[in-house]
Amino acid sequence: MYTASVSPDRHYHLQSEEANRRLDALLEQLRVPESSWPFYADMLTTVLKMYEDGAGVADLKIANATFKEIRYGFKVFAPWRNVPKVTVFGSARTPRDHPISEQAHAFGKRITGTGWMVMTGAGGGVMSSAQEGAGAERSFGLNIRLPFEQEANPWIAADPKLISFKYFFTRKLFLVREAHAMVFLPGGFGTADEAFEALTLVQTGKSPVLPLVMLDEPGGTYWKSFQEFIQREMVGRGMVSPNDPGLFRIADDVERAAAEIEGFYRLYHSQRYVRDSLVIRLRRPLSSSAVDELNARFKDILLAPADQAPGPLPAEGDEFPDLPRLVLPFNRTDFARLRLLLDFVNES
């Protein structure tokens, strides 16, 4: 069994050597696997160091509630980790008979019909409508405890896939982390906050590139106005790249929104970084001519020519062993151009 304290770079750095020894003994007693030992050791060390730091009760309450919410969220999502999920955002105040709510309902029903699951903030309005369309069996609800307005909608209220959060930031973690796509319908400050945060995470590479679809009512102007603002004030003032508006797509038709999401995963499967390369897992390999065209068309964001591999790179272990790889020496800068590259891959 690997023991953290025998390796200087894994020493816990607690003030008490006795605490270090007891921590080793505890992990040994629990038979913690070698691969995860350092992470459990670090987490337990952080807790003990809060004691050494003299953390106040208010700080401990925040840390305790945060860790509990994250732990429980991991547990709830674990059985469905490999099922594709789309997060639907929108106003809690939109009446059920409004065209926007009708869009949410139709989208929830449409996307779950092809094997996807729907996640919402579990509230009323757009969230409730999307959940109703999806059905509880194909839904997750991530509720936020507020002194007003937000109770879990009846479509998810009694389901074990409902999680109630105290903090917005832990709730957002799961709404983003577990999503394979995100759909935004018109809403208030919260929806705008979620839309800009999703765009920021993808723009900066803190979240993988994935479909971000702004879905409006038929003929609606909400997201067109949003796009005009970004183009005029952000791109126009040089505050974002001219390519960055390409990180999201606008639709006022449910079928188009669903097709945008499904089309993104036509050939693309998933991604991860291996050393200096972005490894794209594909459902089938590209032709050599397609790779040549990709290298020519996107050389501005590649540090060297892209190549293919028939299966996992050594650092990937046994992750998705049957999927071929596209290995991109990506510059990790222009993620909007990367989105276009992935569109090219899917169209190939």
N, C-alpha and C positions, 0 to 999 in steps of 0.2 A: 504493500500500500504506500502510495506517495504521501509524504508528510511535508507540509509546507515549511515547517521550521528548519528542516535540514538544508534548505536551499536559501542562501543569503538574499536572493532577489525575491523570495516569497515570504520573508520574515514579516510577521504581523506588525512589528514596531509598536507594540503596546508597552507602556512604561513598566509593567510588571512581567518579569520572565515567568512567574508562576501562572499568570493569565495566559501567556503563550502556550505553556505546557498543557494547561487544562483545555484550551481550545483544540489543540492537537488530539488530546485524549477523547474529547467529545466527538470530533469528526471521525476518529477511528472507530469509536463505539457504534456510531450510526452507520458504519460501512459506506461512507460516501464514496462514490466512484472517483477514480483518479482524475478523469477528464473534467469533472465538475468541482472537485475539491477546492481549487484556488478561488472559485467564485463564492462558494459558501463561506470559506475562510475570510475573504475580503468583506462580505456583508456582515458577518458576525463581528469582525474587527471594527467595522465602522460604527456599529451599535455600541461596542465597548468604549471606543474613542469618544463618542458623544458623552459618555459618563466621565471620562477623563477630562473632557473640555468643560465640564460643568454646565451642560446644556440645561436651559430652563424648562419648566413644565410646559409652557406654551409651545416651545420649539419641539419638545418631545411629542406633544399631541399631534402636531402637523406631520412629523416624520412617521409616527406610528400609523395614523390614518392613511397616509399616502402609501406606505408599504402594504398595508392590509388590502387596500383597493387594487393595487397592482397585482398582488398575489392572487386575489380572488378572480380578477379578470383573466389572468393566464389560465386558471383552472377551468373557467366556464368556456373559454374559446378553444381549449386544447382538442376536444374531440372533432371539431370542425376546422382545424387549422388548414387543411388542404382543400377545403371547399371554397370556390370563388365567392367573394362577398362584395357587394356594392353598398357604400354608405350614402344615404339619402338625407340631405339637409334641406331645411325650409322653415317657414314661419309656423309657430304654434298657434297663431291667431287667425289663420285663414279658414273660413267656414268650409264645412264638408261639401257644400253644393257649389263652391266657387270653381271656375275652370282650372285654376292652379291645383286645387286639391284633386280634381278629376284627373289631371295629368299625373299626379303622384300615385293615385290609386291604379291607373292604367299601367304606369311604368312598373310598379311593384308586381303586378300580376304578370306582365309581359316578361320581365327579366327572370323571375323565379320559374317560369315555365320552361326555361332552357337550362335549369340546374343551378342557378345562382341563388344566393341568400341575400337578404336585405338587412342592413343595419340602420337604425335611426336613433335619435335622441330620446325616443319613447314617449314624447309629449303628444299634444293634440295637433290639430291643424294638418299641415302637410305631412308631418311625421306619422300621425294616426292614419291618414289616408293611404300612405305608402305601405304601412304595416297591414292595414286591412286588405289591400290588394295582394300583398305577398302571402298572408296567412301566418299564424303563429309558428307553425312547423318550420317555415323557411325564414324566420325573422330572429333578429337580436334587438333588444332594446337597451340602450345605455342612458338611463335616466339621470338627471341632475337634481339634487335636493335643493329646492328654493322655498323661500317663505311665501311665494305666491305663484300662481300660473302653471306650475309644472307638476302634474301627477302623471303616472304612467297611464297610457291610453289603454282602453279595454281589450285591444287586440293582442297585447303582450303582457298585461298586468299580472296574470297568473302563471306565466311561463317561466321555467327555470333558466331560460336564456335572457332574462331581464337582470341587469346589474344597476344598482343605484349608487351614484358617486356623490361624495361631498364636494370634491374639487373639480373645476372645469378642466384643469390641465391633465389630470389622470384620465378623465373621460375622453378628452381629445386624443390622448395617446392611443387608446384602443380604436376610436373611430377612424383614425388614420392608419395605425399599424396593421390592423386586420383587414384593411380594404384593398381589394384588387382594382377598384374603380370608385369614383365619387361622382354623385349627381347633386347639383345644387338647384333648387327651385327658389323663386323669389321669397325673400324674407327680410327680417329687420337687422339690427346690429349684430346679433349672434350669427346669422347666416353670412353676413358680410365678413365678419371676423374669421369664420371657418373657411370661407372661400379664399381670403387673402393668406391665411396661414397655410392652407394646402398648396397654394401657388408658391409661397415662399419656400416651403420644404422641398418641393420639386425643383424650383429654380436654383436652390443652393446645393442640391444633391443630398440633402438630409433624408429624403424619402425617394424611393425608386420612381422613375418616370412611369406614370399610369394614366389612364383616361380620366380627365376632369371635364365633365359635361355640364354646361349651364342650360337647364331645361326650363323653358318659359311656357306660358299658355299660348295657344295658337294665335299668331299675330301680335304677341306681347312685345313690349319694349324694354322690360326691366334689364335684361342682360345685354341688349344692344346698347343701352345707355351706359352700362357698366363698362363695356368694351370701348365705347367712345371716350369715356373718362380716362381709361388706361392709355389709350392711343394718344389722346390730346395732351393730357397733363403729365403722364409718367414717361411715355416714349418721347413725347414732344420736348420735354425738359431734360432728357437724357438720364432719367432716374432708373429706367430699366432698359434692357436691350431691345432693339427693334424686333428681335425674334421672339421675345418673351410672351407676347400675346398668343403665340402659337402653342403655349402649354395647355390652353383650354379650348374647348369647342362649344359653340352655341347651337341649340336646337329648340324648335317649338313643336316638335312632333315626337311622340314616344318611340315610334319605330326607328326613327333616325338616331335617337339617343341610344337605344339598345344596340343598334347596328354599329355605332361608334365604339361601344365597349366590346362587343363580341368580335369585331374586326381587329381590334388591337391584339387579341389573343388568337388570331387565326394561325399564325406561325410562331409568334413570340410566346414563350412560356414563363420565364422568370429571369432574374439577373442576380449577380453578386460580383464583388470585386475579388480578384486574386492577384495579390501584389499590385503591379502597376496597370493591370488590364481589367477592363469590364467584360465579364463573361456573360454572354447572352445564351440562355438555354432555348433551343428551338425544337419544334415538334417534328421537323424534318430538315435536312441540310439544304443550304442554298446551292444553286448551280454555280460553277466556277465563273461563268459570265456575269452572274448577279453580284458575286463578290468583287469582281473587277470593277463593275460599274459603281458599286458602293464605295470602293476605295477612291475612285475618281471624283465622285459627287460629293463626298464628305471628307475629303483630305484636310479641310480647314480645321476639323476637330479631332483628327487622328494624328498621334505622334509618330506612328509607323503604320504600314499596311495592316488591315484586318486579315485574320486567317480563320480557318475552321479546324475543329477537332471532333473526332467521332464520338467522344464521350467526356466524362469528367476530367478536369485537370487534376494532377496529384493532390493539390491543396484542398480540393473539394470533397475528398473522401468518396463516399458512396452516394452522394446526393444526385438524385435523378439519373441513375446509371444508363438508362436507355436513350437519353436525349443527346443529340449532337450539340456542339457549341460553336458560337461565333465569338471569337476572341478579339476585342477591340482595345487597342492602346489609346483609350479616350483621354482627352485633355482635362476632363473633370471641370469644365468651365461653362460650356454652352449647352445646357440641358434642353433648351428649346430645339436646337439643331439635332440633338440626340433623339428627341421625339420624332422629328422628321425622318431620321435614319431608321427608326423602328417602324414607321409607316411604310418606308421603302421596303423593309424586310417583309412585312406582312403582305404587301402587294406583289412581292416576288414569288 
